[in-house]
Amino acid sequence: MMLVNLKANFYFFILVEMFYLRQENYDPKYPKFRVIKSQPEFWLQNYLLYEPLSNIVYTTTQYPKYKHIFLLDDQRFAFFSYDINFSSEEKLTIADVQSIVQEKIYEAEKQTKEKFLFSHIDTILVNWREKQFLIWESWDISCRIVLFFLNRDTCSVFNDRFWDFQTQKNIEIYPESFQTITFLRNNMSMDNFLLLYIRDSHCKWVLVENWFYKRIESLNLWVNALMQMYKDNWISKYWYKNYEEIEDNPFAKNIVIQTLEFYSHMLCKWINEKWFGLQNIFVVSSIMKNGHFMETFNKTYSKENNKYIVPFHYSDNLDQFWRTWEPEDIDALIYANRVLWKEIQWIKNAII
């Protein structure tokens, strides 16, 4: 094992792309960012910063040689999707594709005041066959163009440090769940589902239909709300007990289960009121460490909707980089795998 790690670190030293990956864990009172730093001498470092976005953006100016990737809260963005169908006798060039996308950008700009950020093209069919790219294709073509806009207030935070942040080649900005949604589609064949983020003082739902953002909403059933229920029922010390310790105390277990059933019922009631109950749910939260919560929530939701809940914090298709990750790191971990995919494959082949 030591030899493998030494080899891995040696190849990583040669190949690594230096970057800061900062994921926003939105909290209206206590801003927090999960950070993954990539640099040769330390493999990957991951840590938390309790600072507002403005301070985080300022630090980018101190590290001009690094790529700076921001995974910001989804509610900072506006999303537009267009299904395109057309025929072309001539093979499409880069200029042709850019013209098609630009036309849709103009159309979207009439509906929003936000700033265009980037586009994405998927679901490409050429003569009814799936393709990866539009360029050099011809005849019957269909695809979907997805446009992402960043709200003006967030743009202002970046432009306070840069005259125009979009001219900075080492800065990339994405919705925090964008790569996670793509990952679930590509690796689990999931096009329709709910992403549920339960954080300390913020709870967010991302409804995905046909692999696209349908709706994003917040509610007040966050982790701190559940912790308060524990306090109200005089079982706060059992918040930190593991599964086996609670099982060994039937009296405490009964109160814990009752508390969790009440909380789960409130979540399910909200889901059903929003007509979300037809979807399977992927949960991203530190609360997944509470095995009784996952059992109770899944039991309640399955009973009412005949769908299931998945605690999404790990996948065999993700490289863990020889370290342990928290459940809430999953969005950042997926993106780190995307950034370092070529390096990961090269290292694995070299070690073998």
C-alpha positions as CSV (number, residue, x, y, z in Angstrom):
1,M,0.0,0.0,0.0
2,M,2.9,2.3,0.8
3,L,4.4,1.7,-2.6
4,V,1.1,2.4,-4.4
5,N,0.7,5.7,-2.5
6,L,4.3,6.7,-3.3
7,K,3.7,6.0,-7.0
8,A,0.4,7.8,-7.0
9,N,1.8,10.9,-5.4
10,F,4.8,10.9,-7.8
11,Y,2.6,10.8,-10.9
12,F,0.1,13.2,-9.3
13,F,3.1,15.6,-8.8
14,I,3.8,15.5,-12.5
15,L,0.3,15.6,-13.8
16,V,-1.8,17.6,-11.4
17,E,-3.6,20.8,-12.5
18,M,-3.5,23.3,-9.7
19,F,-6.9,24.5,-8.8
20,Y,-9.1,25.7,-6.0
21,L,-12.6,24.2,-6.0
22,R,-15.0,26.1,-3.8
23,Q,-18.5,24.9,-3.2
24,E,-21.0,27.2,-1.5
25,N,-23.0,25.7,1.3
26,Y,-25.6,28.5,1.3
27,D,-26.6,29.7,4.7
28,P,-28.4,33.0,5.2
29,K,-26.8,33.6,8.6
30,Y,-23.5,31.7,8.5
31,P,-21.9,31.6,5.0
32,K,-19.8,28.5,4.5
33,F,-17.7,27.1,1.6
34,R,-16.3,23.6,1.2
35,V,-12.9,23.9,-0.4
36,I,-10.8,21.4,-2.4
37,K,-7.3,22.6,-3.1
38,S,-5.1,20.7,-5.7
39,Q,-1.4,21.1,-5.6
40,P,1.5,18.7,-6.3
41,E,3.2,18.5,-2.9
42,F,0.0,17.8,-1.0
43,W,-2.2,15.7,-3.3
44,L,-5.7,17.1,-2.5
45,Q,-6.6,19.2,0.5
46,N,-10.2,19.7,1.7
47,Y,-11.4,22.0,4.4
48,L,-14.1,24.5,5.3
49,L,-14.1,28.3,5.2
50,Y,-16.7,30.3,7.1
51,E,-16.5,33.5,5.0
52,P,-18.9,35.4,2.6
53,L,-18.6,35.1,-1.1
54,S,-17.0,38.5,-1.4
55,N,-14.0,37.4,0.8
56,I,-13.6,34.2,-1.1
57,V,-13.6,36.0,-4.5
58,Y,-10.9,38.3,-3.1
59,T,-8.5,35.4,-2.4
60,T,-8.6,34.4,-6.1
61,T,-6.5,37.5,-6.9
62,Q,-3.7,36.2,-4.6
63,Y,-3.3,33.0,-6.6
64,P,-3.2,33.9,-10.3
65,K,-1.5,30.6,-11.3
66,Y,-4.4,28.5,-10.0
67,K,-7.7,27.7,-11.7
68,H,-10.6,28.9,-9.5
69,I,-13.8,26.9,-9.8
70,F,-16.9,28.1,-8.0
71,L,-19.9,25.8,-7.4
72,L,-22.4,28.3,-6.2
73,D,-25.9,27.8,-4.8
74,D,-28.4,26.8,-7.5
75,Q,-30.7,29.6,-6.6
76,R,-28.2,32.1,-7.9
77,F,-28.9,31.0,-11.4
78,A,-31.6,31.1,-14.1
79,F,-32.0,28.2,-16.5
80,F,-33.4,27.9,-20.0
81,S,-33.8,24.9,-22.2
82,Y,-34.6,24.7,-25.9
83,D,-35.3,21.6,-28.1
84,I,-34.0,22.2,-31.6
85,N,-35.0,20.3,-34.7
86,F,-33.6,21.2,-38.2
87,S,-32.2,19.9,-41.4
88,S,-28.9,20.8,-43.0
89,E,-27.5,19.6,-46.3
90,E,-24.1,21.1,-45.4
91,K,-22.0,19.8,-42.6
92,L,-22.2,22.1,-39.5
93,T,-19.2,24.2,-38.7
94,I,-18.2,25.7,-35.3
95,A,-19.6,29.0,-36.6
96,D,-22.9,27.4,-37.4
97,V,-23.3,25.9,-34.0
98,Q,-22.3,29.2,-32.3
99,S,-24.9,31.0,-34.4
100,I,-27.6,28.5,-33.3
101,V,-26.7,28.9,-29.6
102,Q,-26.5,32.7,-29.9
103,E,-30.0,32.9,-31.4
104,K,-31.3,31.1,-28.3
105,I,-29.3,33.4,-26.0
106,Y,-30.9,36.4,-27.5
107,E,-34.3,34.8,-27.0
108,A,-33.6,34.0,-23.4
109,E,-32.3,37.5,-22.7
110,K,-35.7,38.8,-23.5
111,Q,-37.1,36.8,-20.5
112,T,-34.5,37.5,-17.9
113,K,-32.3,40.3,-16.6
114,E,-29.6,38.0,-15.4
115,K,-26.1,37.6,-17.1
116,F,-25.5,34.8,-19.5
117,L,-22.8,32.5,-18.2
118,F,-22.4,29.4,-20.4
119,S,-24.3,27.0,-22.6
120,H,-24.5,23.2,-22.8
121,I,-25.7,21.0,-25.7
122,D,-26.9,17.5,-25.1
123,T,-29.4,14.8,-26.4
124,I,-27.9,15.1,-29.9
125,L,-29.6,12.9,-32.6
126,V,-28.4,12.9,-36.2
127,N,-30.6,10.9,-38.5
128,W,-32.1,9.3,-35.4
129,R,-28.7,8.2,-34.1
130,E,-27.1,9.5,-30.9
131,K,-24.1,11.6,-31.3
132,Q,-21.7,13.4,-29.0
133,F,-21.1,16.5,-31.0
134,L,-22.9,18.6,-33.6
135,I,-19.9,19.8,-35.6
136,W,-19.4,18.1,-39.0
137,E,-22.9,16.6,-38.9
138,S,-25.6,17.1,-41.5
139,W,-29.2,16.2,-42.6
140,D,-31.8,15.6,-39.9
141,I,-30.6,17.0,-36.6
142,S,-32.2,17.4,-33.2
143,C,-30.6,18.5,-29.9
144,R,-31.2,20.4,-26.7
145,I,-29.6,23.7,-25.9
146,V,-29.3,24.5,-22.2
147,L,-28.4,28.1,-21.1
148,F,-27.2,29.1,-17.7
149,F,-27.5,32.7,-16.4
150,L,-26.0,34.1,-13.2
151,N,-28.0,36.7,-11.2
152,R,-26.7,40.3,-11.3
153,D,-26.0,40.6,-7.6
154,T,-23.6,37.6,-7.8
155,C,-22.0,39.1,-10.9
156,S,-21.4,42.3,-9.0
157,V,-19.5,40.4,-6.3
158,F,-17.1,39.1,-8.8
159,N,-16.8,42.3,-10.8
160,D,-15.9,44.2,-7.7
161,R,-12.6,42.4,-7.9
162,F,-12.4,42.1,-11.7
163,W,-13.5,44.6,-14.3
164,D,-15.3,41.8,-16.0
165,F,-14.9,38.3,-14.4
166,Q,-15.9,36.6,-17.6
167,T,-12.7,37.7,-19.2
168,Q,-10.7,35.9,-16.5
169,K,-9.6,32.6,-18.1
170,N,-8.8,31.0,-14.7
171,I,-12.3,31.5,-13.2
172,E,-15.2,29.1,-13.8
173,I,-18.6,29.3,-12.2
174,Y,-21.3,26.5,-12.1
175,P,-24.4,25.6,-10.2
176,E,-23.4,23.3,-7.4
177,S,-25.6,20.5,-8.5
178,F,-24.9,20.7,-12.2
179,Q,-22.2,17.9,-12.4
180,T,-24.1,15.8,-9.8
181,I,-27.2,15.8,-12.0
182,T,-25.0,14.9,-15.0
183,F,-23.4,12.1,-13.0
184,L,-26.7,10.6,-11.9
185,R,-27.9,10.7,-15.5
186,N,-24.8,9.1,-17.0
187,N,-24.0,6.5,-14.3
188,M,-27.5,5.6,-12.9
189,S,-29.7,6.4,-15.9
190,M,-31.7,8.9,-13.8
191,D,-33.5,11.7,-15.8
192,N,-36.2,12.5,-13.3
193,F,-35.6,12.8,-9.5
194,L,-35.3,15.1,-6.6
195,L,-32.1,16.3,-5.0
196,L,-32.6,17.1,-1.4
197,Y,-29.9,19.2,0.4
198,I,-30.5,19.3,4.2
199,R,-28.0,21.6,5.8
200,D,-27.6,23.1,9.2
201,S,-29.8,26.1,8.7
202,H,-30.9,25.7,5.1
203,C,-32.9,23.0,3.2
204,K,-33.2,23.0,-0.5
205,W,-35.0,20.9,-3.1
206,V,-33.9,20.6,-6.8
207,L,-36.5,19.0,-9.0
208,V,-35.0,17.5,-12.1
209,E,-37.1,16.5,-15.1
210,N,-35.6,15.2,-18.3
211,W,-32.2,15.9,-16.9
212,F,-32.9,19.6,-16.4
213,Y,-33.8,22.0,-13.6
214,K,-37.5,22.1,-13.3
215,R,-37.8,23.9,-10.0
216,I,-35.7,24.9,-7.0
217,E,-37.2,25.7,-3.6
218,S,-36.2,26.1,0.0
219,L,-38.0,25.2,3.2
220,N,-37.3,25.5,6.9
221,L,-36.9,21.8,7.7
222,W,-33.1,22.0,8.1
223,V,-30.8,20.0,10.4
224,N,-31.0,22.6,13.2
225,A,-34.8,22.3,13.2
226,L,-34.5,18.6,13.8
227,M,-31.9,19.1,16.5
228,Q,-34.3,21.5,18.2
229,M,-36.9,18.7,18.2
230,Y,-34.4,16.5,20.0
231,K,-33.9,19.2,22.6
232,D,-37.7,19.7,23.0
233,N,-38.1,16.0,23.6
234,W,-35.1,15.8,26.1
235,I,-33.1,13.5,23.9
236,S,-30.4,15.9,22.6
237,K,-27.6,13.7,23.8
238,Y,-28.8,11.0,21.5
239,W,-28.1,13.2,18.5
240,Y,-24.5,12.2,18.7
241,K,-25.1,8.5,19.6
242,N,-24.4,5.9,16.9
243,Y,-27.0,3.5,15.7
244,E,-26.0,0.6,18.0
245,E,-26.0,2.8,21.1
246,I,-29.6,3.9,20.5
247,E,-30.7,0.3,19.7
248,D,-29.4,-0.8,23.0
249,N,-31.7,1.7,24.8
250,P,-35.3,0.8,24.0
251,F,-36.8,3.8,25.8
252,A,-34.5,6.3,24.1
253,K,-35.0,4.6,20.7
254,N,-38.8,4.9,21.0
255,I,-38.5,8.7,21.5
256,V,-35.9,9.1,18.8
257,I,-38.1,7.2,16.3
258,Q,-41.2,9.2,17.3
259,T,-39.3,12.5,16.7
260,L,-37.9,11.3,13.4
261,E,-41.3,10.1,12.3
262,F,-42.8,13.5,13.0
263,Y,-39.9,15.3,11.1
264,S,-40.2,12.8,8.2
265,H,-43.9,13.3,8.0
266,M,-43.5,17.0,7.7
267,L,-41.0,16.6,4.9
268,C,-43.3,14.1,3.0
269,K,-46.3,16.4,3.5
270,W,-44.4,19.3,1.9
271,I,-43.2,17.0,-0.9
272,N,-46.8,15.9,-1.7
273,E,-48.1,19.5,-1.5
274,K,-45.6,20.5,-4.2
275,W,-46.5,17.4,-6.3
276,F,-42.9,16.1,-5.9
277,G,-44.1,12.8,-4.5
278,L,-43.8,11.1,-7.9
279,Q,-40.0,11.2,-7.8
280,N,-37.3,9.2,-6.2
281,I,-35.1,11.3,-3.9
282,F,-31.3,11.6,-3.5
283,V,-30.3,13.0,-0.2
284,V,-27.1,15.1,0.3
285,S,-26.6,15.9,3.9
286,S,-24.6,15.2,7.0
287,I,-27.8,13.8,8.5
288,M,-27.2,10.7,6.5
289,K,-24.9,9.6,9.4
290,N,-28.1,9.2,11.4
291,G,-29.1,5.7,10.4
292,H,-32.4,5.9,12.2
293,F,-33.3,9.0,10.2
294,M,-32.7,7.4,6.8
295,E,-34.7,4.3,7.8
296,T,-37.6,6.4,9.1
297,F,-37.6,8.9,6.2
298,N,-37.4,6.1,3.6
299,K,-40.2,4.1,5.3
300,T,-42.5,7.1,5.5
301,Y,-41.9,8.3,1.9
302,S,-42.1,4.8,0.4
303,K,-45.4,4.1,2.3
304,E,-47.0,7.4,1.0
305,N,-45.6,7.5,-2.5
306,N,-44.2,4.1,-3.4
307,K,-40.8,5.6,-4.3
308,Y,-37.5,5.4,-2.6
309,I,-34.9,7.6,-1.0
310,V,-31.1,7.2,-1.7
311,P,-28.4,8.6,0.7
312,F,-26.1,9.9,-2.0
313,H,-22.6,10.3,-0.7
314,Y,-20.5,7.6,-2.4
315,S,-20.1,5.8,-5.8
316,D,-17.8,3.2,-7.1
317,N,-17.5,5.3,-10.2
318,L,-15.8,8.1,-8.2
319,D,-12.1,8.2,-7.3
320,Q,-11.8,9.0,-3.6
321,F,-8.1,10.1,-3.9
322,W,-7.0,8.0,-0.9
323,R,-9.0,10.0,1.6
324,T,-12.3,10.1,3.5
325,W,-15.0,12.5,2.5
326,E,-18.0,13.9,4.3
327,P,-21.5,13.3,2.8
328,E,-21.8,16.9,1.9
329,D,-18.6,16.8,-0.2
330,I,-20.3,14.8,-3.0
331,D,-20.9,17.7,-5.4
332,A,-17.3,18.9,-5.1
333,L,-15.9,15.4,-5.3
334,I,-17.8,14.7,-8.5
335,Y,-16.4,17.9,-10.0
336,A,-12.9,17.1,-8.8
337,N,-13.2,13.7,-10.6
338,R,-14.2,15.5,-13.7
339,V,-11.3,18.0,-13.6
340,L,-8.7,15.3,-12.9
341,W,-10.2,12.5,-14.9
342,K,-7.4,12.2,-17.4
343,E,-4.8,12.4,-14.7
344,I,-6.6,9.7,-12.7
345,Q,-6.6,7.3,-15.6
346,W,-3.0,7.9,-16.4
347,I,-2.0,7.3,-12.7
348,K,-4.0,4.1,-12.5
349,N,-2.5,2.7,-15.7
350,A,1.0,3.7,-14.5
351,I,0.6,2.0,-11.1
352,I,-0.8,-1.2,-12.7
